[in-house]
């Protein structure tokens, strides 16, 4: 069995494209019910940003647009 550090060290030898694919695969494998509870600081920041958006001080970009842009920049469209 490998330790976390061994897996991390091995992952770091991958090309950037493959590391990003690995991150995505690991993230997709974690069910929301398994996610850690956000910190109070994170919740406060999310609430601040939500209020700014609601007041028209912060624009939003739809998730499909953000995801497509990120995948394109990471070379994951193929």
C-alpha positions as CSV (number, residue, x, y, z in Angstrom):
1,X,0.0,0.0,0.0
2,X,1.2,3.5,-0.8
3,X,1.3,6.4,1.6
4,X,-0.2,9.8,0.7
5,X,3.3,11.2,0.3
6,X,4.3,8.4,-2.1
7,X,1.2,8.9,-4.2
8,X,1.8,12.7,-4.2
9,X,5.4,12.3,-5.2
10,X,4.5,10.0,-8.0
11,X,1.7,12.4,-9.2
12,X,4.2,15.2,-9.3
13,X,6.2,13.3,-11.9
14,X,3.3,13.4,-14.3
15,X,3.0,16.0,-17.1
16,X,0.9,19.0,-16.1
17,X,-1.9,17.9,-18.4
18,X,-2.1,14.5,-16.6
19,X,-1.9,16.1,-13.1
20,X,-4.9,18.2,-13.9
21,X,-6.8,15.2,-15.2
22,X,-5.9,13.4,-12.0
23,X,-7.2,16.3,-9.9
24,X,-10.4,16.3,-11.9
25,X,-10.9,12.5,-11.5
26,X,-10.2,12.6,-7.8
27,X,-12.6,15.5,-7.3
28,X,-15.3,13.8,-9.3
29,X,-14.9,10.7,-7.2
30,X,-15.7,12.5,-3.9
31,X,-19.4,12.6,-3.1
32,X,-20.6,16.0,-1.7
33,X,-21.6,14.2,1.4
34,X,-17.9,13.4,2.0
35,X,-16.7,17.0,1.6
36,X,-15.4,18.7,4.7
37,X,-17.5,21.4,6.3
38,X,-16.3,24.9,5.2
39,X,-14.6,27.1,7.8
40,X,-16.3,30.1,9.3
41,X,-14.0,32.3,7.3
42,X,-14.9,30.7,4.0
43,X,-18.6,31.0,4.8
44,X,-18.2,34.7,5.6
45,X,-16.3,35.3,2.4
46,X,-19.0,33.4,0.3
47,X,-21.7,35.5,2.0
48,X,-19.8,38.7,1.3
49,X,-19.4,37.8,-2.4
50,X,-23.0,36.7,-2.6
51,X,-24.2,40.0,-1.2
52,X,-21.9,41.9,-3.6
53,X,-23.4,39.9,-6.5
54,X,-26.9,40.5,-5.3
55,X,-26.2,44.3,-5.1
56,X,-24.8,44.3,-8.7
57,X,-21.2,45.0,-7.6
58,X,-19.9,41.6,-8.7
59,X,-20.7,40.0,-12.1
60,X,-21.1,36.3,-12.4
61,X,-20.0,33.9,-15.1
62,X,-22.1,30.7,-15.6
63,X,-20.4,27.5,-14.5
64,X,-20.4,25.9,-18.0
65,X,-18.5,28.9,-19.4
66,X,-16.0,28.9,-16.5
67,X,-15.5,25.1,-16.8
68,X,-15.1,25.2,-20.6
69,X,-12.5,28.1,-20.3
70,X,-10.6,26.2,-17.6
71,X,-10.6,23.0,-19.6
72,X,-9.4,24.8,-22.7
73,X,-6.6,26.5,-20.8
74,X,-5.6,23.2,-19.3
75,X,-5.7,21.4,-22.7
76,X,-8.4,19.0,-21.5
77,X,-10.8,19.3,-24.5
78,X,-9.6,16.2,-26.2
